[in-house]
Amino acid sequence: MQRYGYNAPGSGYNQGYAAGNAIESRDTAAPKPLDQLPRLARDTTAENPWPVSVVSQKYHDAVERWPASWVEGQIVEINMRRSTSGYITLRDNTQDISISVMGFSRFVAMAKDFRQGERVVVHGKPEVWVKATRLSFVADDIRRVGAGDLKAQIDELRKKLKGEGLFDAENKIPLPEFPKCIGLICAPQARAEGDVITNVNLRWPAVDFVVEHVHVQGAQCPPEVVQAIRKLDDDPRVDVIIVARGGGSFEDLIGFSDENVVRATAACRKPIVSAIGHEDDWTLIDLAADLRASTPTDAAKKVVPDIHEQWQLIANARERMNLRMDAMVNNEQRLIEGYANRPSLTNPSTMLEPHQRFVDDAVQRMRYGLTRIVDEASMSVEKLHASLTAMSPQATLNRGYAVVQTADGHVLDTADGVATGTRLTITLHHGSLLAETLRQDDTTGTTTPTGDAA
């Protein structure tokens, strides 16, 4: 950095001013001598102004007289990739004010392990770069403030809420496959709103929106987000809720790590999608939400299906259905053709032939069986007839014997007890006789018939 002295006689200013004009002057006119320039700012006029280089140098000289100081803030951006120089952006702990800090080799070695979001104190001195009239804070020391920074507080809150089960997977509500109305929570006239609505309409035009505008950073952010979540949760039209915000620093997104916001998100009865910041940004609402999207555009893609993909799915399903129906019809036709070409249908009598043979064989076997049974029965009858004939009283009569019976049919086998005048029936080989006893021959035991032959 080149520095110029204005009060040293004869010198520094004219040489520096001439050198600056030789490099940067837009015309070939020689610069005015130092004694012709106004000494104080109040002495400048439109006809006799200060050159830019003079103003820049005066800024530099004024800032150079400032003492070194310690500055406290929170790291918003940090770049320590080069070993010779590094850059940090510090933001005030309570107000939206930031300052650029740069340092060289020693400072880089001290700051290389620091991370975004940490609270630090930096020692250094402000300095103006004359070439661009740019103010920066050149640091030579950096230290952590302690464990009470915002990230540590958020981490403690995360552990507490996780212990209560607010982040458990079983509490997540699945997103509707085809939502009809989407509730959107975002800042008014925010790019996130346009990204969500535009991408949703491109993917699934048949969707309505209920938009709730809230502050997405600052002290008003948490209560307004909580109120919007509860309002959309009670709206019967809304099927799914998206909380969207564009990228920002860690402090810008801190409202979405508020405990009330996280609890309202976990208690929401409808599925809720968080789309806060960019892919690398994380807040506690991402853990409590039913689904986390890396960006608002990503949320639009996850909440609704792509109409072109759905049409393609339908077309593919119809094609598969037609192919399966054609295959089923062709298979049935082949079965019918196979049945029609079977001999049983072309010559139906062939179906009866095995049954006819079975019946014929059965009839034949039955005939043989019955014949054998009849023959055996006939032989038995003949044997019994012969036995009966041999044992029959008729056979005795045939040999000349007779059977004498009383009137009551009692066969007499002795003359004892037969009184005189008893009527008797005498059965012979041929015919029978009626007789009446006259007397009983006691000697022979016979009875002399007295009656006539019948």
Residue pairs with C-beta under 8 A, 6 or more apart in sequence:
1 127
1 129
1 130
1 131
2 16
2 19
2 130
3 57
3 60
3 64
3 130
4 12
4 13
4 16
4 17
4 57
4 130
5 11
5 12
5 13
6 12
6 13
6 34
6 57
6 58
6 61
13 34
13 57
14 33
14 34
16 53
16 57
17 31
17 34
17 51
17 53
17 54
18 31
20 51
20 53
21 31
21 51
21 53
24 53
25 31
31 51
36 48
37 48
37 50
37 54
38 44
38 45
38 48
38 50
41 50
41 58
44 50
50 58
52 133
53 130
55 133
56 128
56 130
56 131
56 133
57 130
59 128
59 130
59 133
59 135
60 127
60 128
60 130
63 126
63 127
63 128
63 135
64 127
64 128
66 125
66 126
67 125
68 123
68 124
68 125
69 123
69 124
69 125
70 121
70 122
70 123
71 90
71 99
71 101
71 121
71 122
71 123
71 124
71 137
72 93
72 119
72 120
72 121
72 122
72 145
73 90
73 91
73 92
73 93
73 98
73 99
73 119
73 120
73 122
74 90
74 91
74 92
74 93
74 117
74 118
74 119
74 120
74 149
74 150
74 250
74 251
75 88
75 89
75 90
75 114
75 115
75 116
75 117
75 118
75 119
75 120
76 89
76 90
76 91
76 98
76 116
76 249
76 250
76 251
77 87
77 88
77 89
77 116
77 249
78 86
78 87
78 88
78 89
78 111
78 114
78 115
78 116
79 86
79 87
79 88
80 86
80 108
80 111
80 112
80 114
82 108
83 105
83 108
83 109
84 104
84 105
84 108
85 102
85 103
85 104
85 105
85 108
86 102
86 103
86 107
86 108
86 111
86 112
87 100
87 101
87 102
88 100
88 101
88 102
88 103
88 111
88 114
88 122
88 139
88 142
89 98
89 99
89 100
89 101
90 98
90 99
90 101
90 120
90 122
91 97
91 98
91 249
91 251
92 98
93 119
96 251
99 137
100 136
100 137
101 122
101 124
101 136
101 137
101 138
101 139
102 136
102 137
102 138
102 139
103 111
103 124
103 138
103 139
103 140
103 142
106 140
107 139
107 140
107 141
107 142
110 141
110 142
111 142
114 120
114 142
114 144
116 250
117 149
117 150
117 151
117 250
118 144
118 145
118 149
118 151
119 144
119 145
119 146
119 148
119 149
119 150
120 142
120 143
120 144
120 145
121 142
121 143
121 145
122 137
122 139
122 141
122 142
122 143
123 139
123 140
123 141
123 142
124 137
124 138
124 139
124 140
124 141
125 137
125 138
126 135
126 136
126 137
126 138
127 135
127 136
127 137
127 138
128 134
128 135
128 136
129 136
150 250
150 251
150 254
151 250
154 254
154 257
154 284
157 257
157 259
157 262
157 284
158 284
158 287
161 167
161 259
161 262
161 263
161 266
161 284
161 287
161 288
162 287
165 171
166 262
166 263
166 266
166 287
166 288
167 266
167 287
167 288
171 266
172 290
172 291
173 269
173 270
173 271
173 272
173 290
174 271
174 290
175 240
175 271
175 273
175 290
175 291
175 302
175 303
176 239
176 240
176 271
177 305
178 204
178 304
178 305
179 207
179 239
179 240
179 303
179 304
180 206
180 207
180 208
180 237
180 239
181 207
181 208
181 209
181 210
181 237
181 238
181 239
182 196
182 200
182 207
182 208
182 209
182 210
182 238
182 239
182 240
182 241
182 242
182 303
182 304
183 209
183 210
183 211
183 212
183 232
183 235
183 238
183 240
183 241
183 242
183 270
184 193
184 196
184 197
184 209
184 210
184 211
184 212
184 241
184 242
184 244
185 211
185 212
185 214
185 225
185 228
185 229
185 232
185 241
185 242
185 243
185 244
186 192
186 193
186 196
186 211
186 212
186 213
186 214
186 216
186 243
186 244
186 245
186 296
187 193
187 213
187 214
187 215
187 216
187 245
188 213
190 216
190 244
190 245
190 246
191 246
191 296
192 244
192 245
192 246
192 275
192 296
193 211
193 244
193 296
195 244
195 295
195 296
195 297
195 300
196 242
196 244
196 275
196 296
196 297
196 299
196 300
197 209
197 300
198 300
199 297
199 300
199 301
200 207
200 209
200 300
200 303
200 304
201 207
203 300
203 301
203 304
203 305
203 306
203 307
204 304
204 305
204 306
204 307
205 307
207 304
208 237
210 232
210 235
210 237
210 238
212 228
212 231
212 232
214 220
214 221
214 224
214 225
214 227
214 228
215 221
215 224
215 255
216 225
216 245
216 252
216 255
216 256
217 248
217 251
217 252
217 253
217 254
217 255
218 255
221 255
221 256
221 258
222 255
222 258
222 260
222 261
223 260
225 243
225 255
225 256
225 258
225 261
225 264
226 260
226 261
226 264
229 241
229 243
229 261
229 264
229 265
229 268
229 272
230 264
232 238
232 241
232 270
233 241
233 268
233 269
233 270
238 270
239 270
239 271
240 270
240 271
240 272
240 273
240 303
241 268
241 270
241 271
241 272
241 273
242 272
242 273
242 275
242 293
242 296
242 299
242 300
242 303
243 256
243 265
243 272
243 273
243 274
243 275
243 276
243 285
243 289
244 275
244 276
244 296
244 299
245 253
245 256
245 275
245 276
245 277
245 296
246 277
246 296
247 277
247 278
247 281
248 277
248 281
253 276
253 277
253 281
253 283
254 283
255 261
256 274
256 276
256 283
256 284
256 285
257 283
257 284
257 285
258 284
261 284
261 285
262 284
262 285
262 287
262 288
263 288
265 272
265 274
265 285
265 288
265 289
266 288
271 290
271 291
272 289
272 290
272 291
273 289
273 290
273 291
273 292
273 293
273 299
273 302
273 303
274 283
274 285
274 286
274 288
274 289
274 291
274 292
274 293
274 299
275 292
275 293
275 294
275 295
275 296
275 298
275 299
276 283
276 285
276 286
277 283
277 295
278 294
278 295
279 294
279 295
286 292
291 302
293 299
293 301
293 302
339 345
340 346
343 350
344 350
344 351
389 395
393 403
396 403
397 403
397 427
397 428
397 429
398 429
400 429
402 426
402 427
402 428
403 411
403 426
403 427
404 411
404 412
404 424
404 425
404 426
404 427
405 411
405 412
405 424
405 425
405 426
405 427
406 412
406 418
406 422
406 423
406 424
406 425
407 422
407 423
407 424
407 425
412 418
412 424
414 445
415 440
415 441
415 445
415 446
415 447
416 445
418 424
418 437
418 440
418 447
419 437
420 437
420 438
420 439
420 440
421 436
421 437
421 438
422 436
422 437
423 434
423 435
423 436
423 451
424 434
424 435
424 436
424 437
424 447
424 449
425 432
425 433
425 434
425 435
426 432
426 433
426 434
426 435
431 454
432 454
433 453
433 454
434 451
434 452
434 453
434 454
435 449
435 450
435 451
435 453
436 449
436 450
436 451
437 447
437 448
437 449
437 450
438 447
438 448
438 449
438 450
439 447
439 448
440 446
440 447
441 447
441 448
